Amino acid sequence: TGTNGKTSTTFLVESILEAAGIEVGIIGPVETRYGNHRERTVNTTPESLDLQRTLRAMCTAGVSAAALEVSSHGLSLGRVEGCRFEVGAVTNLTPEHLDFHQTMDSYLEAKTLLFRNFLASEASAVVNLDDPRAEAFLDAARGAGARLVRVSRRDGTPAEIQVEKAEVRLDGTSAALRLPSGPLEVDLPLVGDFNVENMAVAVGVAVALGIERDAIARGVASCAQVPGRTERVGAGVENAPTILVDYAHTPDAVEKLLRTIRPLAAGRLITVFGCGGDRDRSKRPLMAQAVADCSDRAIATSDNPRTEDPLAILSDVEEGLGELRRVDGSQLDRTERSYAVVSDRREAIGLALGMARPEDTVVLAGKGHEDYQIIGREKLPFDDRVEALRALARRSP
């Protein structure tokens, strides 16, 4: 569980367990999969009966481990009733879903249910010590009698899994870890400083399960690209800018994403982003502030406006873009430290890629793996990755 990083962490756990020769299933917002079975999902955590049917089908197919994303909704609404986890893990906790939980205390209470109510006897709890609310999860784990596996990137912590150094590049990450069994060097194909934390949590899960060190290293190195998580698009197109599609849709996720990409960008950093409708309004200017802090150019656009007026959402977003100068889209390329408002997301992506130079980096934030746009009550086909490739094809040679 956690606000950000759940999907990447489950992909890493899956890869590590597969490297150890274990048949694995995975359940999350991208898909449910095991063996040759692939199924699109509706919720991050399926409804309780659907979840139990899926786990039963996995067992029947010979799957012996499942990596499951457990959302705060899934915990609060009883979707994981009947489950007992051998390992529970938490990545981080930052403001999200406050339209549902109302307060951060209530949100935290929901997340700690994983440790308090749903661990098996003699289970392990993996906790990221670097998160400000780690102590609440440690207390919940201790109360459940769980074995603690703590992870950290900071020196001087009592972590069982310590990240001693990490080199983040646009083609992946190299890291040195200290495990209870000794040092371990790993190469991670996923991009982003935040993925170092996700990797550390996944390694903590593997250590809790008794996975051998060489399998951990092989599993980390062979982890597949997580759809819509710092996913590179158009890498083979000549003279194309670097295009990264990411699901970041909270202030913390946007800030971590852009602060990672900023020093790696050879040219300008151009960010296209939006905020969802019928959701927590308070995070809109905070997301925009994170964009303004790190971007050379920004384009505020729509991201599932649902039943809200897209322009009203963008008005909230603009409150956080004060450090940038608002200009018309036609002037964006020529105006430093500026932003434009383009409510049509397809047009916004076209504007960004039309002005981007080969040395620039374009980040399309918010939708990630989603292949739809919710406008009103309609779910219309839309995929940032597809739109980016179409916009590239329209560029002048």
Residue pairs with C-beta under 8 A, 6 or more apart in sequence:
1 69
1 70
1 71
1 72
1 75
1 88
1 89
1 90
1 91
1 111
1 114
2 9
2 89
2 90
2 91
2 92
2 93
2 111
2 128
3 91
3 92
3 93
3 94
3 95
3 96
3 250
3 252
3 253
4 91
4 92
4 94
4 194
4 248
4 250
4 252
4 253
4 256
5 91
5 92
5 194
5 195
5 197
5 198
5 201
6 28
6 44
6 69
6 70
6 71
6 91
7 28
7 29
7 30
7 69
7 226
7 229
7 247
8 190
8 195
8 198
8 226
8 229
9 89
9 91
9 198
9 201
9 202
9 205
10 26
10 28
10 67
10 68
10 69
11 26
11 67
11 223
11 224
11 226
12 190
12 198
12 199
12 202
12 219
12 220
12 223
13 24
13 67
13 202
13 205
13 206
14 24
14 26
14 67
15 219
15 220
15 222
15 223
15 224
16 202
16 203
16 205
16 206
16 211
16 215
16 216
16 219
16 220
17 24
17 65
17 67
17 206
17 209
17 211
17 219
18 24
18 219
18 222
19 215
19 216
19 218
19 219
19 222
20 206
20 211
20 212
20 215
20 219
21 215
22 64
22 65
23 34
23 35
23 61
23 62
23 63
23 64
23 65
24 34
24 63
24 64
24 65
24 66
24 67
25 32
25 33
25 34
25 54
25 55
25 58
25 63
25 65
25 66
25 67
26 32
26 33
26 34
26 66
26 67
26 68
27 41
27 45
27 46
27 51
27 54
27 66
27 67
27 68
27 69
28 41
28 44
28 67
28 68
28 69
29 41
29 43
29 44
29 69
29 369
30 41
30 226
30 227
30 228
30 369
31 38
31 39
31 40
31 41
32 38
32 39
32 41
32 46
32 54
33 39
34 57
34 58
34 61
34 63
34 66
35 61
35 62
35 63
37 57
37 61
43 71
43 73
43 74
43 79
44 69
44 71
44 73
44 74
45 51
45 68
45 69
45 70
45 71
45 73
45 74
45 79
45 80
46 54
46 79
47 79
48 78
48 79
48 80
48 81
48 82
51 79
51 80
51 83
52 82
55 66
55 83
58 66
65 209
68 80
68 83
68 85
70 80
70 114
70 118
72 97
72 100
72 101
72 107
72 110
72 111
73 79
73 97
73 100
74 80
75 110
75 111
75 113
75 114
75 118
76 100
76 101
76 110
76 113
80 114
80 118
83 118
84 118
84 119
84 120
84 123
85 114
85 118
85 119
85 120
85 123
86 120
86 123
86 124
86 208
86 209
87 123
87 124
87 125
87 126
87 205
87 208
87 209
88 114
88 115
88 118
88 119
88 123
88 124
88 125
88 126
88 141
88 146
89 125
89 126
89 127
89 201
89 204
89 205
90 111
90 114
90 115
90 125
90 126
90 127
90 128
90 131
90 134
90 137
90 201
91 128
91 131
91 197
91 198
91 201
92 128
92 131
92 197
92 252
93 107
93 108
93 111
93 131
93 132
93 133
94 250
94 251
94 252
94 253
95 104
95 107
95 250
95 251
95 252
95 280
95 282
95 283
95 286
96 107
96 250
96 280
96 283
97 107
97 280
98 104
98 107
98 280
98 282
98 283
99 278
99 279
99 280
101 107
101 110
108 133
108 136
111 137
112 136
112 137
112 140
115 125
115 137
115 140
115 141
115 143
115 144
115 146
116 140
116 143
116 144
119 125
119 141
119 144
119 146
121 145
122 145
122 147
123 144
123 146
123 147
124 146
124 147
124 148
124 149
124 208
124 209
125 137
125 138
125 140
125 141
125 144
125 146
125 147
125 148
125 149
126 149
126 150
126 151
126 201
126 204
126 205
126 208
127 134
127 137
127 138
127 141
127 148
127 149
127 150
127 151
128 134
128 151
128 152
128 197
128 200
128 201
129 150
129 151
129 152
129 154
129 157
129 158
129 159
130 152
130 153
130 154
130 157
130 197
138 148
138 150
141 148
142 148
147 208
148 160
149 160
149 161
149 204
149 205
149 207
149 208
150 157
150 158
150 159
150 160
150 161
150 204
151 159
151 160
151 161
151 162
151 163
151 197
151 200
151 201
151 203
151 204
152 159
152 161
152 162
152 163
152 200
153 162
153 163
153 166
153 196
153 197
153 200
160 179
160 180
160 204
160 207
161 177
161 178
161 179
161 200
161 203
161 204
161 207
162 177
162 178
163 175
163 176
163 177
163 196
163 200
164 176
164 177
164 178
164 183
165 175
165 176
166 173
166 174
166 175
166 176
166 193
166 196
167 173
167 174
167 175
168 191
168 192
168 193
168 196
168 260
168 264
169 191
169 264
170 191
170 232
170 242
170 264
171 189
171 191
172 187
172 188
172 189
172 190
172 191
173 187
173 188
173 190
173 191
173 192
173 195
173 196
173 199
174 185
174 186
174 187
174 188
175 185
175 186
175 188
175 196
175 199
176 183
176 184
176 185
176 186
177 183
177 184
177 185
177 186
177 200
177 203
178 184
179 203
179 207
179 213
180 207
181 213
182 213
184 203
184 213
184 216
184 217
185 217
186 199
186 203
186 216
186 217
186 220
186 221
187 220
187 221
188 195
188 196
188 199
188 220
188 221
188 223
189 221
189 222
189 223
189 225
190 198
190 199
190 223
190 225
190 226
190 229
190 230
191 230
191 232
191 244
191 260
192 230
192 256
192 257
192 260
192 261
193 256
193 259
193 260
194 253
194 256
194 257
194 260
195 230
199 220
202 220
203 216
203 220
206 215
206 216
206 219
207 216
211 219
225 231
227 368
227 369
228 245
228 246
228 247
228 367
228 368
228 369
228 370
228 384
228 385
229 246
229 247
229 368
229 369
230 244
230 245
230 246
230 257
231 244
231 245
231 246
231 368
231 385
232 242
232 243
232 244
233 243
233 244
233 245
233 384
233 385
233 388
233 389
234 240
234 243
234 388
234 389
234 392
235 242
237 392
239 358
239 397
240 358
240 392
240 395
241 267
241 270
241 353
241 356
241 357
241 358
241 359
241 360
241 361
241 362
242 265
242 360
242 361
242 362
243 353
243 361
243 362
243 364
243 388
243 392
244 261
244 361
244 362
244 363
244 364
245 364
245 367
245 368
245 384
245 385
245 388
246 253
246 257
246 363
246 364
246 365
246 366
246 368
247 253
247 366
247 367
247 368
247 369
247 370
248 254
248 256
248 257
248 365
248 366
248 368
249 275
249 276
249 287
249 303
249 365
249 366
249 367
249 368
250 283
250 287
251 283
251 286
251 287
251 289
251 290
254 273
254 287
254 290
254 291
254 365
255 290
255 293
255 294
257 363
257 365
258 269
258 271
258 290
258 291
258 293
258 294
258 295
258 363
259 294
261 269
261 294
261 361
261 363
262 269
262 294
264 361
265 360
265 361
266 359
266 360
266 361
267 357
267 358
267 359
267 360
267 361
268 296
268 297
268 356
268 357
268 360
268 361
269 294
269 295
269 296
269 297
269 360
269 361
269 363
270 295
270 296
270 297
270 298
270 299
270 352
270 355
270 356
270 360
270 361
270 362
270 363
271 291
271 294
271 295
271 297
271 298
271 299
271 362
271 363
271 365
272 298
272 299
272 301
272 345
272 348
272 349
272 352
272 362
272 363
272 364
272 365
273 287
273 288
273 291
273 298
273 299
273 300
273 301
273 303
273 363
273 364
273 365
273 366
274 300
274 301
274 302
274 303
274 313
274 314
274 317
274 345
274 366
275 283
275 284
275 287
275 303
275 313
275 316
275 317
275 366
276 303
276 304
276 305
276 306
276 366
277 304
277 305
277 306
277 307
277 308
277 310
277 313
277 374
278 306
278 307
278 308
279 306
281 316
284 313
284 316
284 317
284 319
284 320
285 316
285 317
285 319
285 320
286 320
287 317
287 320
288 298
288 300
288 317
288 318
288 319
288 320
288 321
289 320
289 321
289 323
290 320
291 298
291 320
291 321
291 365
292 298
292 320
292 321
292 322
292 323
292 324
292 339
293 323
295 324
295 339
295 363
296 336
296 337
297 332
297 333
297 338
297 339
297 352
297 355
298 321
298 324
298 338
298 339
298 340
299 329
299 332
299 339
299 340
299 341
299 342
299 348
299 351
299 352
300 314
300 317
300 318
300 321
300 339
300 340
300 341
300 342
301 314
301 341
301 342
301 343
301 344
301 345
301 347
301 348
302 310
302 313
302 314
302 343
302 344
302 345
302 373
302 375
303 345
303 366
303 367
303 373
304 367
304 370
304 373
304 374
304 375
305 313
305 374
305 375
306 374
306 375
306 376
306 377
307 376
307 377
310 343
311 343
314 341
314 343
318 326
318 341
321 339
323 337
324 337
324 338
324 339
325 335
325 337
325 338
325 339
326 338
326 339
326 340
326 341
327 335
327 338
327 339
327 340
328 340
329 340
329 342
329 351
331 338
331 340
332 338
332 339
332 340
332 351
332 355
333 355
340 351
342 348
342 351
345 373
345 382
345 384
345 387
346 382
346 387
349 364
349 384
349 387
349 388
349 391
350 387
350 391
350 394
352 362
352 364
352 391
353 362
353 388
353 391
353 392
353 395
354 391
354 394
354 395
356 362
362 388
364 384
364 388
367 373
367 382
367 383
367 384
368 384
370 382
370 383
370 384
371 381
371 382
371 383
371 386
372 379
372 380
372 381
372 382
372 383
373 379
373 380
373 381
373 382
374 380
